[in-house]
């Protein structure tokens, strides 16, 4: 779903309060949804383990234990049911109370501050697909944001207001799992990176487009929506769009690649002017952490007493599971069980020949070629995955660079990485329209 709001009142011509500056009941309804979902998800493994342990002990008594087990279940089942009902009732009460209060006075917004939006982003990363299925207002709709995190409308007037000096060169910045568009801003001034990559690219005559989205949804779903969003923007951009580049951090690099593929499949015009896709620390071949979670949930499922924990772990979002092998198109996951043990169904998806792909991978060791660095990468993504170079599968890139002494979050803020990205995006690409 694409969302956007105008920050200008068409009747008065005066700037109206922006969406994130208004205290809305939507935030509080989302909090109610979160309380309901969290109670449900957290109660299930506790009840499951409790029952499994009891069943084990009652089973040792044979037939004589069956009546006792029945009595035991008749006492414990209502307790857990009441806990779930209490959580559901509390969540509903928060939502209904917010609607009632909002009709009389403004409520305090929850998710528009840096901390609030960060919390919402993490919740979406973990359970975003379920929130989306429930139609929860806690779920983040993909949208264009300004540097304060405010939604930007997708109409011509809103874009002209948000970009008073529009460039024909657009760079789309796509954040990673559990992040927001604020990751593209600089860190504190004392570490020398206060400008941020968005600001650096703006100085290179690009108009940076900051995107926020629900990272718990499938990468391919976000790719389709991002492609549609860029198609809409390119149609009403204040000047003719001559060039588009996409830069993604972590999962964002996969979403960027997915969007170009989805736009190509849909015949979107903006794909014809895409020149570069840059991925910073993206798990093109998968993340060892997600693979470990897959193994752990499978192993926990082998024993009745631990099986509820495995089921709880399997409730992690579709977006997280896509990171197991770097799935970026629907066919990578549609026909399979997402909880199968280490089953790689991901296929190669070539982008248009004119598009140059540039991959940056990080290692925690100062020397990029150090064996320890090659083994652990940036502690989230290993070098082979970040550069798209694996034994079984390869994702072809025009350029790859391995940066030493950097953890996963550092890549988006590192001045050397900024310089490299700017150099890549400044390179000329010879475009042959006959291809």
C-alpha positions as CSV (number, residue, x, y, z in Angstrom):
1,X,0.0,0.0,0.0
2,X,1.3,3.4,-0.9
3,X,0.5,6.4,1.3
4,X,1.1,10.1,1.2
5,X,-0.3,13.2,2.6
6,X,-0.1,16.8,1.6
7,X,1.2,19.3,4.2
8,X,-0.6,22.2,2.6
9,X,-4.2,23.2,2.9
10,X,-5.7,23.7,-0.6
11,X,-8.4,26.0,0.7
12,X,-6.2,28.5,2.5
13,X,-2.9,28.0,0.8
14,X,-1.4,28.0,4.3
15,X,0.7,25.2,5.7
16,X,-1.5,22.9,7.8
17,X,-0.3,20.8,10.6
18,X,1.5,17.8,9.2
19,X,0.3,14.3,9.9
20,X,3.1,13.4,12.3
21,X,2.7,16.7,14.1
22,X,-1.0,15.9,14.8
23,X,-1.9,13.8,17.7
24,X,-4.1,11.1,16.1
25,X,-6.0,8.2,17.4
26,X,-4.5,6.0,14.7
27,X,-1.3,5.7,16.7
28,X,-3.2,4.6,19.8
29,X,-5.3,2.1,17.9
30,X,-2.1,0.6,16.6
31,X,-0.8,0.3,20.2
32,X,-4.0,-1.5,21.0
33,X,-3.4,-3.9,18.1
34,X,0.2,-4.5,19.3
35,X,-1.0,-5.3,22.9
36,X,-3.4,-7.8,21.5
37,X,-0.9,-9.5,19.2
38,X,1.9,-9.5,21.7
39,X,-0.3,-11.1,24.4
40,X,-1.4,-13.8,21.9
41,X,2.2,-14.5,20.7
42,X,3.8,-14.5,24.1
43,X,1.1,-16.6,25.9
44,X,1.2,-19.5,23.4
45,X,4.7,-20.8,24.1
46,X,4.3,-20.6,27.8
47,X,1.0,-22.5,27.7
48,X,2.5,-25.0,25.2
49,X,5.6,-25.7,27.3
50,X,3.5,-26.0,30.5
51,X,1.1,-28.5,28.8
52,X,4.0,-30.5,27.3
53,X,5.8,-30.9,30.6
54,X,2.6,-31.9,32.3
55,X,1.7,-34.4,29.6
56,X,5.2,-36.0,30.0
57,X,4.7,-36.5,33.7
58,X,1.1,-37.6,33.5
59,X,2.1,-40.0,30.7
60,X,4.4,-41.8,33.1
61,X,1.4,-42.8,35.2
62,X,-0.2,-44.5,32.3
63,X,-4.0,-44.9,32.3
64,X,-4.2,-43.7,35.9
65,X,-2.8,-40.4,34.9
66,X,-5.5,-39.7,32.3
67,X,-8.2,-38.5,34.7
68,X,-5.8,-36.2,36.5
69,X,-4.5,-34.8,33.3
70,X,-8.1,-34.0,32.3
71,X,-8.7,-32.2,35.6
72,X,-5.4,-30.4,35.2
73,X,-6.3,-29.2,31.7
74,X,-9.7,-28.0,32.9
75,X,-8.0,-25.7,35.3
76,X,-5.0,-24.4,33.3
77,X,-6.7,-23.9,29.9
78,X,-9.2,-21.2,31.2
79,X,-6.3,-19.4,32.9
80,X,-4.4,-19.0,29.7
81,X,-7.6,-18.2,27.8
82,X,-8.4,-15.5,30.3
83,X,-4.9,-14.0,29.8
84,X,-5.4,-13.8,26.0
85,X,-8.9,-12.4,26.5
86,X,-7.5,-9.8,28.9
87,X,-4.8,-8.8,26.4
88,X,-7.4,-8.6,23.6
89,X,-9.8,-6.6,25.8
90,X,-7.1,-4.2,26.8
91,X,-6.0,-3.7,23.2
92,X,-9.6,-3.1,22.2
93,X,-10.1,-0.7,25.1
94,X,-7.0,1.3,24.1
95,X,-8.3,1.6,20.5
96,X,-11.9,2.5,21.4
97,X,-10.7,4.9,24.2
98,X,-8.5,6.7,21.7
99,X,-11.4,7.2,19.3
100,X,-13.5,8.6,22.1
101,X,-10.9,10.9,23.5
102,X,-9.8,12.1,20.0
103,X,-13.2,13.5,19.4
104,X,-12.8,15.9,22.3
105,X,-9.1,16.7,22.4
106,X,-5.8,15.9,20.7
107,X,-3.9,12.8,21.8
108,X,-0.2,12.6,22.2
109,X,1.3,11.0,19.0
110,X,3.3,7.9,19.6
111,X,5.3,7.1,16.5
112,X,6.4,10.3,14.9
113,X,9.5,11.0,17.1
114,X,12.8,9.4,16.2
115,X,12.4,7.0,19.2
116,X,8.8,6.3,18.5
117,X,9.3,5.6,14.8
118,X,12.2,3.4,15.7
119,X,10.0,1.3,18.0
120,X,7.3,1.0,15.4
121,X,9.9,0.0,12.8
122,X,11.3,-2.8,15.0
123,X,7.8,-4.1,15.7
124,X,7.1,-4.1,12.0
125,X,10.3,-6.0,11.4
126,X,9.3,-8.8,13.8
127,X,5.5,-9.1,13.2
128,X,4.9,-6.7,10.3
129,X,3.3,-9.2,8.0
130,X,0.8,-10.2,10.6
131,X,0.0,-6.6,11.4
132,X,-0.5,-6.0,7.7
133,X,-2.9,-9.0,7.4
134,X,-4.9,-7.7,10.4
135,X,-5.2,-4.3,8.8
136,X,-3.6,-2.8,11.9
137,X,-2.8,0.9,12.0
138,X,0.5,-0.2,13.6
139,X,1.6,-1.5,10.2
140,X,3.7,1.0,8.2
141,X,2.5,1.8,4.8
142,X,5.2,2.5,2.3
143,X,5.6,6.2,1.7
144,X,7.9,9.0,0.8
145,X,9.3,10.9,3.8
146,X,11.1,14.2,4.3
147,X,14.1,14.6,6.6
148,X,11.9,15.1,9.7
149,X,10.1,11.8,8.9
150,X,6.9,13.5,7.6
151,X,4.9,11.9,4.9
152,X,5.1,13.6,1.5
153,X,2.0,13.5,-0.8
154,X,2.5,11.9,-4.2
155,X,0.7,14.7,-6.1
156,X,2.5,17.3,-8.1
157,X,1.8,20.1,-5.6
158,X,3.1,18.2,-2.6
159,X,6.3,17.1,-4.4
160,X,6.9,20.7,-5.6
161,X,6.5,21.9,-2.1
162,X,8.8,19.2,-0.6
163,X,11.4,19.6,-3.4
164,X,11.6,23.3,-4.3
165,X,14.7,22.7,-6.4
166,X,14.0,19.3,-8.1
167,X,16.7,17.6,-10.0
168,X,16.2,15.4,-13.0
169,X,18.4,12.9,-11.2
170,X,16.6,10.9,-8.5
171,X,18.3,8.7,-5.9
172,X,16.0,6.4,-3.9
173,X,17.3,5.5,-0.5
174,X,15.9,2.3,1.0
175,X,16.6,1.5,4.6
176,X,17.1,-2.0,6.1
177,X,15.3,-4.3,8.5
178,X,13.8,-2.6,11.5
179,X,15.2,0.8,10.4
180,X,13.6,4.0,9.1
181,X,14.7,6.6,6.6
182,X,16.5,8.4,9.4
183,X,19.4,5.9,9.0
184,X,20.4,8.0,6.0
185,X,21.1,11.1,8.2
186,X,24.4,11.6,9.8
187,X,25.4,10.5,13.2
188,X,26.6,12.9,15.9
189,X,28.9,15.6,14.7
190,X,31.8,14.3,16.8
191,X,32.4,11.3,14.6
192,X,32.6,13.4,11.5
193,X,29.7,12.0,9.6
194,X,27.0,14.5,10.5
195,X,26.1,15.2,6.8
196,X,24.8,11.7,6.1
197,X,24.6,10.0,2.7
198,X,21.4,11.7,1.8
199,X,22.9,15.1,2.2
200,X,26.1,14.1,0.4
201,X,24.1,12.9,-2.7
202,X,22.0,16.0,-2.6
203,X,25.2,18.0,-3.1
204,X,25.9,15.9,-6.2
205,X,22.8,17.3,-7.9
206,X,20.6,14.3,-6.9
207,X,17.2,14.7,-5.3
208,X,17.2,12.1,-2.5
209,X,13.9,10.2,-2.1
210,X,13.6,8.8,1.4
211,X,11.3,5.8,1.7
212,X,9.9,4.2,4.8
213,X,8.2,0.8,4.7
214,X,7.1,-2.3,6.6
215,X,10.2,-4.5,6.7
216,X,8.2,-7.5,8.0
217,X,6.4,-7.9,4.7
218,X,7.9,-10.1,1.9
219,X,10.8,-8.3,0.1
220,X,9.0,-9.1,-3.2
221,X,5.8,-7.4,-1.9
222,X,7.7,-4.3,-0.9
223,X,9.5,-4.4,-4.3
224,X,6.2,-4.3,-6.1
225,X,4.9,-1.4,-4.0
226,X,8.1,0.5,-4.3
227,X,8.1,0.1,-8.1
228,X,4.5,1.4,-8.2
229,X,5.5,4.3,-5.9
230,X,8.4,5.3,-8.2
231,X,6.2,5.0,-11.3
232,X,3.7,7.4,-9.7
233,X,6.4,9.9,-8.6
234,X,8.1,9.9,-12.0
235,X,4.8,10.8,-13.7
236,X,4.3,13.9,-11.6
237,X,7.9,14.9,-10.8
238,X,8.2,18.7,-11.3
239,X,10.9,18.2,-14.0
240,X,11.5,15.5,-16.5
241,X,13.3,12.5,-14.9
242,X,16.5,11.7,-16.7
243,X,18.2,9.3,-14.3
244,X,17.2,7.1,-11.3
245,X,19.6,5.4,-8.9
246,X,18.6,3.2,-6.0
247,X,20.7,2.8,-2.8
248,X,19.8,0.3,-0.2
249,X,21.2,-0.7,3.2
250,X,20.9,-4.4,4.2
251,X,17.4,-5.6,3.3
252,X,17.0,-2.3,1.5
253,X,19.4,-3.5,-1.2
254,X,17.2,-6.6,-1.8
255,X,14.1,-4.4,-2.0
256,X,15.8,-2.1,-4.5
257,X,16.8,-5.0,-6.7
258,X,13.3,-6.4,-6.4
259,X,11.7,-3.0,-7.3
260,X,13.7,-2.7,-10.5
261,X,12.7,-6.3,-11.5
262,X,9.0,-5.6,-10.6
263,X,9.0,-2.3,-12.5
264,X,10.5,-4.0,-15.5
265,X,7.9,-6.8,-15.4
266,X,5.1,-4.2,-15.1
267,X,6.5,-2.1,-18.0
268,X,7.1,1.0,-15.8
269,X,8.7,3.9,-17.6
270,X,11.1,4.8,-14.8
271,X,13.0,1.6,-15.1
272,X,14.2,2.8,-18.5
273,X,16.3,5.5,-16.8
274,X,17.7,3.4,-13.9
275,X,21.4,3.5,-14.1
276,X,22.7,2.3,-10.8
277,X,21.7,0.0,-7.9
278,X,23.9,0.2,-4.8
279,X,23.6,-2.3,-2.0
280,X,25.4,-1.7,1.3
281,X,25.8,-4.8,3.5
282,X,22.9,-6.6,1.7
283,X,22.5,-10.4,2.2
284,X,22.2,-11.3,-1.5
285,X,22.9,-14.9,-0.8
286,X,21.4,-14.9,2.7
287,X,22.1,-14.1,6.3
288,X,23.7,-16.6,8.7
289,X,21.6,-15.3,11.6
290,X,18.3,-16.2,9.8
291,X,19.7,-19.5,8.7
292,X,20.6,-20.1,12.4
293,X,17.1,-19.2,13.4
294,X,15.7,-21.7,10.9
295,X,17.9,-24.4,12.3
296,X,17.0,-23.5,15.9
297,X,13.3,-23.5,15.3
298,X,13.6,-26.9,13.5
299,X,15.6,-28.4,16.3
300,X,13.3,-27.1,19.0
301,X,10.4,-28.8,17.2
302,X,11.9,-32.2,17.7
303,X,11.0,-32.3,21.4
304,X,7.5,-31.8,22.7
305,X,8.6,-29.7,25.6
306,X,10.5,-27.3,23.4
307,X,8.2,-27.4,20.3
308,X,6.2,-24.3,21.5
309,X,9.4,-22.3,21.5
310,X,10.1,-23.4,17.9
311,X,6.6,-22.4,16.9
312,X,7.1,-19.1,18.6
313,X,10.3,-18.6,16.7
314,X,8.6,-19.5,13.4
315,X,6.3,-16.6,13.9
316,X,9.0,-14.2,12.9
317,X,8.0,-12.1,9.9
318,X,8.1,-13.1,6.2
319,X,10.5,-10.3,5.6
320,X,13.0,-11.8,8.1
321,X,12.6,-15.3,6.5
322,X,13.3,-13.8,3.1
323,X,16.8,-13.0,4.4
324,X,17.6,-16.7,4.8
325,X,18.7,-16.9,1.1
326,X,18.0,-13.5,-0.2
327,X,14.6,-14.0,-1.8
328,X,13.5,-11.0,-3.9
329,X,10.7,-12.3,-6.1
330,X,7.4,-14.0,-5.3
331,X,8.4,-17.3,-6.9
332,X,11.3,-17.6,-4.4
333,X,8.8,-18.3,-1.6
334,X,5.3,-18.8,-3.0
335,X,5.2,-22.6,-3.5
336,X,7.3,-23.7,-0.5
337,X,7.0,-24.0,3.3
338,X,9.0,-21.0,4.7
339,X,9.9,-23.1,7.7
340,X,11.5,-26.0,5.8
341,X,15.1,-26.7,7.0
342,X,17.6,-24.7,4.9
343,X,15.7,-25.2,1.6
344,X,17.0,-22.7,-0.9
345,X,14.5,-21.9,-3.7
346,X,15.9,-18.5,-4.7
347,X,16.6,-18.1,-8.3
348,X,18.8,-15.6,-10.2
349,X,17.0,-12.5,-11.3
350,X,18.9,-10.5,-13.8
351,X,18.3,-6.7,-14.0
352,X,18.3,-4.8,-17.3
353,X,21.8,-4.8,-18.8
354,X,22.1,-1.0,-18.6
355,X,21.8,-1.1,-14.8
356,X,25.1,-1.2,-13.0
357,X,25.0,-3.0,-9.6
358,X,27.5,-2.0,-7.0
359,X,27.9,-4.0,-3.7
360,X,29.7,-3.0,-0.5
361,X,30.4,-5.6,2.2
362,X,31.9,-5.0,5.5
363,X,34.2,-7.0,7.8
364,X,34.9,-6.3,11.5
365,X,38.7,-6.9,11.0
366,X,40.8,-3.9,10.0
367,X,42.3,-6.0,7.1
368,X,39.5,-6.8,4.6
369,X,41.1,-10.1,3.6
370,X,41.7,-11.4,7.2
371,X,40.3,-15.0,7.7
372,X,38.3,-13.9,10.7
373,X,36.7,-11.1,8.7
374,X,35.9,-13.5,5.8
375,X,34.2,-15.8,8.3
376,X,32.1,-13.4,10.3
377,X,31.8,-10.5,7.9
378,X,30.1,-7.5,9.5
379,X,28.6,-9.8,12.2
380,X,25.2,-9.8,10.3
381,X,26.2,-10.5,6.6
382,X,29.2,-12.5,5.5
383,X,31.5,-11.2,2.7
384,X,30.4,-13.8,0.1
385,X,26.8,-12.9,0.6
386,X,27.4,-9.1,0.7
387,X,29.4,-9.3,-2.6
388,X,27.0,-11.8,-4.2
389,X,29.7,-14.3,-4.7
390,X,28.8,-17.8,-3.5
391,X,29.8,-21.4,-4.4
392,X,26.3,-22.3,-5.7
393,X,24.9,-19.0,-6.8
394,X,26.2,-15.6,-7.8
395,X,24.6,-12.2,-8.1
396,X,26.6,-10.4,-10.8
397,X,27.8,-6.9,-9.9
398,X,29.7,-4.3,-11.9
399,X,31.7,-3.4,-8.8
400,X,32.2,-4.9,-5.3
401,X,34.1,-3.4,-2.4
402,X,35.0,-4.9,1.0
403,X,35.5,-2.4,3.7
404,X,37.6,-3.4,6.8
405,X,36.9,-2.4,10.4
406,X,33.2,-1.9,9.9
407,X,30.1,-3.5,11.5
408,X,26.8,-3.8,9.8
409,X,25.3,-0.5,10.9
410,X,28.6,1.4,10.2
411,X,28.4,0.9,6.4
412,X,25.6,3.5,6.0
413,X,27.5,6.1,7.9
414,X,31.1,5.5,6.9
415,X,32.7,8.5,5.0
416,X,34.8,6.2,2.8
417,X,31.6,4.3,1.8
418,X,29.9,7.6,1.1
419,X,32.8,8.6,-1.2
420,X,32.7,5.3,-3.0
421,X,28.9,5.5,-3.6
422,X,29.3,9.0,-4.9
423,X,32.0,7.9,-7.2
424,X,29.9,5.1,-8.6
425,X,26.8,7.2,-9.1
426,X,28.9,9.9,-10.8
427,X,30.1,7.4,-13.4
428,X,28.7,7.7,-16.9
429,X,26.7,4.9,-18.3
430,X,26.4,4.5,-22.1
431,X,22.7,3.7,-22.7
432,X,21.7,1.8,-25.8
433,X,17.9,2.0,-26.1
434,X,17.9,-0.9,-28.5
435,X,18.8,-3.3,-25.7
